[in-house]
Amino acid sequence: MHRYRIIAITLGFICNNVALAVTPVEYRVTLTNNNWFPLERHEMKAAASSAALDELTSHGDLKLLESDTEGNQQIGTLKIDLILVERAQTVQIQLSLDLPGHQSTYITQTSADLSQLSYQGIRRQFETIGQNSAQKLLERMQQTAGREAKVQRSLDETISTLQRTAKELETKTGTPEEVDRYSSTQAKALYEKAQSLKRQHQFKEAQKLFTQLTQQTGLGTENWRELAQDELNYGLPTMQTQLWFQQWSDPSLSPRKRKELQVKMEKKLKHISDANPDKPDRVLEAQRQQDQLQYIGGYMNRILQSNEKVKLRSSLTQQVIARNGDQTRDAIEKQLKSSNQTNEYEISSYKKTGEHQAEVQLKNSKYGIEFTVTFDGYDVSIEPL
C-alpha cells in the first residue's frame, strides 16, 4: 500500500451538491504479465496508474493529498490491477474502489490491443486505458448516487400519495383501517433488506426479495417495483460477475475451477444482454466482458499447463536417470509419489512400447489437466491431451 500518498474522496457534486465527509483512500497497483514485457514493469504500472489517478482528480470530485494516513480509521482502498495477455496481445485494467460507509464496491474493467504498436504507442495505450477506466469508474459512482437519489424521490412521492389517498378516503368513508395492503414503507424496507443481502454477497437471498418486491401490487409500490426489476436485470448479476471475476483472475486457480466460474459469469452476462435490450451500453459492456473472458481464460490455462509441463518433465527426467531407465508402471508410480512436484499426478493409462520405452497418460485431478508422457530410454517427452 502507498501510505505516503492518499486520495481524498468528496462526492458532493454527485449527490445534489450535499457536502459529504472527505475520505482518504490508499491505493495499490498490481501487474500480472507472465514474463511478457512490452515495456518495463515499472513503466507499465506508472503509465496506467498515473493516467487513472490524473483522470480521477481532474474534475474536482477526487483530490490527491500528500500526507500520512496513520491513525485514520476511515480509509478506503483503490486497487489498480493490470493483466497482460501475450497470446492475444492485449492488456486489461481493473479499477476497484472501496469507500468507508459505502457497502458497494465500485468496479470497472477496460482492455486494449497492443499488437503492432511502437514503444511510444504501447505507452500511450497504457495511459489511454488508465484514463478510460477512471472515467468509467466516475460514471459508475454517479449512477449509484443517481439510484440512491431515485430511491429517496420514490419514498417522498409514495408518502405524498399515501397522505393524499388517506385524506380522500377519510372524506368519503371515514378514516380507513388500512390505506393499502402493502405500504410504501414496507416496500422500502424490503428493498433495503435485499440491497443489504446483495452487498453481503448473499445473492440468492437478495434475488428472492427483489423478485418478491416486483410482484407487489399495492399503492405506492410502483417505483420500488421498477428499482427491484432493474436490480434483477442489471445490478445484481453485475455484482455477482464482478465478484467471480476477482476469484477467476487468480493465476493459481485450477483450470477446472476457472472454467466453472467462467460458465457462471458467461451465463450472467448473457442474462444482462437479454434483459436490457433497450440499453445498448449495458449490452455492449456485457459482450465485451465475454470476449475478455475467452481471451484471458484460455491464456491463463495455457500458462498453467505450460508451467506444469516444465515441472513434470524436469522431475521425471531426473528420476528416470536415477533408476537406470526402468519404465515399468510400478517404477513410474513410485517416482510420481516420491516428489512433491509430481505427487498429485496419477497414471490413467500405461502402455509398454519397447525395451526401456513406454507411453503413459497422467492426470492431475487438482488442476483438471492431463498429459501424455513418452519414455524412450533416458529421454522424456510430454504433450498435453
C-alpha positions, -999 to +999 in steps of 0.1 A: +000+000+000+012+035-008+005+051+026+026+081+018+000+091-009-037+092-004-068+103-023-095+123-007-129+113-019-156+140-020-188+132-038-207+164-031-210+172-068-228+139-073-254+139-046-272+171-053-244+192-040-248+178-005-214+180+012-200+147+023-171+139+046-137+138+029-124+102+029-087+093+024-081+063+001-048+044-002-041+027-035-020-002-048-010-012-083-005-049-094+007-063-127+003-099-140+023-103-171+037-139-171+071-128-182+058-107-212+074-073-212+061-050-239+075-022-216+095-023-184+073-034-155+076+000-137+067+018-169+036-002-175+024+003-139+033+040-139+017+048-172-017+033-165-019+042-128-008+078-133-033+084-161-061+068-140-052+090-109-050+121-131-084+115-145-099+108-111-086+141-098-092+163-129-129+170-123-127+181-087-146+150-073-114+134-060-083+151-046-047+138-041-032+147-008+004+143+003+000+133+039+002+104+063-029+082+068-017+066+100-043+068+128-072+075+104-097+047+110-118+056+079-095+047+050-108+035+016-089+013-009-083+018-046-069-012-064-054-009-099-049-043-114-032-048-148-033-082-167-013-087-198-022-115-223+007-121-247-011-145-270-039-120-276-015-091-274-039-073-251-038-055-217-067-053-193-071-029-164-095-033-135-102-005-110-120-013-078-128+013-052-140+006-016-151+035+005-159+036+042-197+038+047-204+026+011-214-011+011-210-013-027-176-018-043-172+003-075-155-018-102-147-011-139-128-031-165-112-019-197-090-037-223-068-026-252-049-041-281-011-038-280-003-056-313+018-039-339+024-008-318+057+010-313+073+017-279+056+050-276+023+036-290+023+009-263+029+035-236+001+057-249-022+027-249-015+021-212-022+057-205-054+056-225-069+025-207-060+041-174-078+072-183-108+054-198-112+031-169-111+060-145-138+078-165-160+046-163-154+044-125-166+080-121-197+072-142-204+041-121-202+062-089-226+088-105-250+061-115-250+046-080-256+081-065-284+085-090-301+053-079-299+064-043-315+098-052-342+079-071-349+058-040-353+090-020-376+106-046-396+074-047-400+075-009-411+112-010-436+106-038-452+075-023-456+091+011-472+121-005-495+097-025-505+078+006-513+110+025-534+123-003-552+090-007-559+088+030-575+122+030-597+113+001-608+080+018-614+098+050-636+124+032-656+096+015-657+068+040-642+080+072-607+070+085-598+038+067-584+008+088-559+002+060-549+025+032-532-002+013-523-039+020-486-033+011-474+002+020-446+021+006-427+019+039-429-019+038-417-018+001-388+004+011-378-019+039-379-049+016-358-032-010-332-021+016-330-056+030-324-071-005-297-045-011-281-054+022-281-091+013-266-083-021-237-063-006-231-092+018-228-114-013-259-134-004-271-133-039-298-160-039-315-145-009-313-110-024-328-123-057-357-138-038-365-105-021-361-084-053-384-109-071-409-107-043-409-069-045-416-069-083-447-089-076-463-064-052-494-046-065-501-022-036-505+016-039-472+034-037-450+004-047-446+013-084-412+029-082-399+002-058-410-025-083-391-006-110-360-004-089-362-040-079-366-051-116-336-031-125-316-049-099-327-082-113-319-071-148-285-055-141-274-045-106-274-080-090-259-100-119-232-073-124-221-075-088-221-113-089-199-112-121-175-087-106-170-109-075-165-140-096-140-122-118-118-113-089-117-150-080-113-161-116-083-138-121-062-156-095-033-171-115-031-201-091-067-211-097-071-246-113-084-247-149-114-267-137-124-241-111-117-213-136-139-230-161-167-233-136-165-196-127-163-187-164-195-206-172-213-188-143-200-154-155-210-161-191-245-171-180-249-139-160-235-117-188-259-133-213-287-126-188-277-089-187-277-087-226-311-104-228-327-084-200-316-050-213-324-048-250-333-011-246-300-002-230-272-008-257-245+004-234-252-024-209-254-050-238-221-038-252-204-039-219-216-075-212-205-086-247-170-071-243-166-088-209-175-121-225-148-116-252-123-108-224-132-140-206-125-161-237-091-145-244-077-142-209-092-175-196-076-196-224-043-178-220-042-183-182-050-220-186-022-224-212+003-207-189-006-231-160-004-261-184+030-249-197+043-245-161+031-279-151+046-294-182+081-280-175+079-290-138+067-326-146+094-331-173+122-319-151+111-342-122+106-373-144+139-368-163+159-366-131+143-397-116+144-418-148+181-413-147+183-423-111+165-456-117+186-465-148+158-463-173+134-486-156+100-477-173+077-502-155+043-490-143+053-496-106+085-477-110+068-447-126+041-447-098+067-448-071+086-420-089+054-398-090+047-402-054+082-396-042+083-360-054+063-330-041+062-317-077+045-348-091+026-365-062-007-350-074-005-369-107-020-404-113-015-429-141-047-432-161-032-455-187+001-473-193+014-490-224+049-505-228+061-499-264+095-515-263+125-522-241+130-491-219+101-475-237+066-467-226+037-443-232+018-431-201-012-409-196-010-388-164-039-369-148-038-341-123-072-340-106-064-308-087-059-288-119-080-309-142-052-314-167-038-344-185-005-352-203+008-380-225+043-389-214+066-408-237+096-426-222+124-436-245+154-447-225+165-416-207+145-392-229+112-379-216+087-360-239+054-346-227+024-334-246-010-321-232-041-342-240 
